[in-house]
């Protein structure tokens, strides 16, 4: 199991677990909250079949990565991504993020530039700025996020059940676009994350990405469902697209937040077309 050390806490290293498969133009997949790289399986296999080198990694605090008590902010997350990109010496990379993972992609491009990156895909994005403030009246009231953190502290496992229901729009999609087994699988992956990481990540969602956007100079594809019950479409993807001149927005009608699973075919086809792949395999 490959790891990269990105820091230390007291006597122990902070290691990120990653997987690096295939050959060709590299694609780095950055997972959403509160999961890990395993949730990319419906895109990983087609990307490999299309001739790409595919890299997934687990964000600090989640999956097989270390679970430190600090570092759950986007400056640190993007530094972790930069450490991975540098270690593997990736070039002409396609960065793909989902949900919370779009924050790493956005901050990375804003802070480290596009020297190693040729394109980016943002699925159900966090940007531009989720928190309602005087200069961001389109945002969401901060009390909602305080409620999330209180629920995590009170009963993280019950919170994960509620989160997965919102993630999949469970009442509409159960037995159709998502099975009970897939629901349980995502819940189990989420439960493996640390309590501290789960709690502190909610604060990171409130990051203002607006200063990063003018620095993004690569083509961007935004994909989001218009029934996203985690990151509301009108407050995120729909607002974000006009702020990125080289961005294209694909709206999936009726789709929830968890589109890499529920709408894998649509997401995969749009991604393949954007990155220049001519075929889409569903082996």
N, C-alpha and C positions, 0 to 999 in steps of 0.2 A: 504494500500500500504506500504510494508516494506521498510525501509531505514536504512542505516548505515552512521554515521557521520565520515568523514575521515579528517576533518580539519575545518578551519574557515577563512573567509575573512571579515575584519572589523567587523561589528556587526552581520553577518549572518553565520550560519554553512554551511559547504560543505557536502552535503548529496548525497549518491549514492542510486539510486532506484534499487531494485533487486526483482526477483521472485524466489520462492523456492517451487518446486512441486514434488510430487511422493516420492517413497522410494526406497532403494537399494543403490548400488554403486553410489556415486555422480559424475555427469558430470557438469562441469562449462563451459559455452559457452561465448566466448568473441567476440563481434561483430566487424565488419569492419567500416571504414570511409565512409561517414559521418553519419552513421545510428545509430540504437540502438538495444536492445535485441529482439525487435519484428521481426527483419529480420531473426531470427532463426526458424521460425515456421515450416518449412518443415523438420527440423531435431528434433525439440522438441517433436512433437507428436509421432514419431516412437521410440524415446528414452524412453519416458514414457511408451509406450506400451510394450517395451522390459524389463521393470522392473527397470529402473534407476531413481534415484533422480536427477532432472534437475534444475540447477540454471542458470539463465541469469541475467545480470545486464547492466545498461546503463553507459557507460563511462562518467566521469565528462565532463560537457559541452554539453551533448547530451541527447536526450530522456527526461525522467522524473527526471534525476539527476540535481543537482545544476549546475549553469553555472558561475563559478568563472572566474576571469580574469587571473588566474595563474595556473600553474601545468600541462601544456600540454607537458610533457616530459616523457620518459619511466621510469625514476627512480620514478617519482610520480605515473604514471599509475600502475607500478608493486607494489608499496606500497599500492595503493588503492585495488588491487587484494588481496594482502596479508592480508589487514585488513578484507576483506570479508571472506577469507578462515579461518582466525582466529576466527572471530565472530561466524561463523557457525560450527567451529571446524571440518572441513572437513578432512577426511582421505581416503587413497586409491583412490584419486580423479583422474578422467580423465579430463585433460584440453584440450579444443578445441578452437582454435582461427581461425578467418578468416581475411585475409588481415592485416589491422592495428592491429587487435586483436592478430595476431601471435607475434607481438612485446611484448605485455604483457606476453604472455606465455614464450617466449624466455628469456626475462629479469628476469621474476619471477624465472624460474628454475636456471638461472645463478647466481642470487643474494640470493635467499632464499632457494634454494636446493629442493630436492624431498621428504622431510619428509612427506608431505601431498599428494604427487602425485605418481601415478603408471604408467601413460602413457600420451602421448600428441599427438594431431593431429594438424598439421599446414596446413591450406587450403589457397592457393595462398599467400605464405609467403613473409614477408618483408625482412627477413634476407637472406644472411649474412650482406651485407652493400650496400646500394643502391647508395650512392654518389660516383662519379668518383673522385679519388684522385691519388696522385703519387704511393701509395702502393695499390691502388684498381682500376687499369685501366679498369676493366670490368664494372665499375659502370656507372651511368647516369650523364650527365653534369648538374651542379647545376643551370644553367640558366633556365632549364626547370621548376624547382620547384619555382624559383622566379617568373616565368610567371604565374604559378598556383596561387600564392599568390596575384599577381597583379590583376588577373581576379576575385578572391574572393572579393578583396577590391572594385573593380569597379562595379561588379554586381554579388553578390553571387548566386542569383537565376538562372541567365543564366549559371553561372559556373556549378551549380548542374545539369542542363539539359545536358550539355556537358559531365559531369562526368558519369551520368547514361547511356548515349549512349556508352561510352567506357566501362563501367562496364558490360553491357550486350552484347557488340558487336551488338548493336541494329539493324543495317542494315541487318545483317545475321539472327538474331534470333527473330525479332518482329513477333508476330503472330504464332510463332512456339514454342520456348522454353520460351518465355516471352510475356505476353499480354500487351496491352496498359495500362490496369488497374494496372498491377503489376509495370510497369514503373512509372506511376503516384504515386502509393503508396510509392515506394522507394523515389521518389523525395520529396514527402510530409514529409516522415520521416526525410530525410536529412535537409529539410528546418526548422525543429523544433530545430535543433542544434543551438548553439550560433554562431554569426559571429566570435567572438574571438577564440572560440574553433576550428572552421573550418579553420581559417587562420593559427593558431599556430600549428595545428596538422601536417601541411605540413612540418614544420621544424623537427618535431619528426620523420618523415619518414627517415630522413638522419642519424639516429642513427647507430653507428657501433656496431653490435651485435657479431662480431667475438670473442671478449673476453669471451662472455657468452657461446659459443658453447662447449668448452672443459669441462665445468662444468655440462653439461646435461647428466645425467646418467640413464635416463629412455628410454624405447622404444618410437620412434617417427614415426608417419606416416605423410608423406607430400603428399598432393593432389593438383594438379594444372593443369589448361588447357594450352595447348601449343599455344593457341591464346589469351593469357592474354594481353590485351591492357592497363592495368593499372600498373601492376608489371610484367615486361617482364620475361617470363619463363626462358630464357637463363641466365638472370642476377640474378635470385632469386632461385626458387626451384631446378633447374638443378645444380646450383652451390652449394646449401646448402647441398644436400644429401651426397656428399662425405665428408663433414666436420663433419657429425654426424654418427659415426660408427654403431649406433643402429637404424638408420633411414631407412625407405623404402619409395621410391618415386613412386607414381602412377600418370601417365601422362594421362590426358583426352584429346584425340585427338579432335581438333577443338573447344575446350571449352574456354569460355571467363573468365573474372575475377570473375564474380558473380555466381560461381558454387553452392553455397548453395541453389540458387533458380533455375538456368537454368538446372543444372545437379543434382538435389536433390536425385534422385534415385541412381545414380552411387556413389555420395558422401556418401549417407546414407548406402549403402551396404558395401562399403569399410570400413567405420567407424565401422559398426556393427561387421564385421569380425575381425577387428583389436582389438576391445575391448572385443571380446569373446562372443558377443551375437549371438545366433543361428538363430534368425528369424528377419525379417524386415517387420514391419507393415506399411501400407500406409493408415490407417484409416483416 
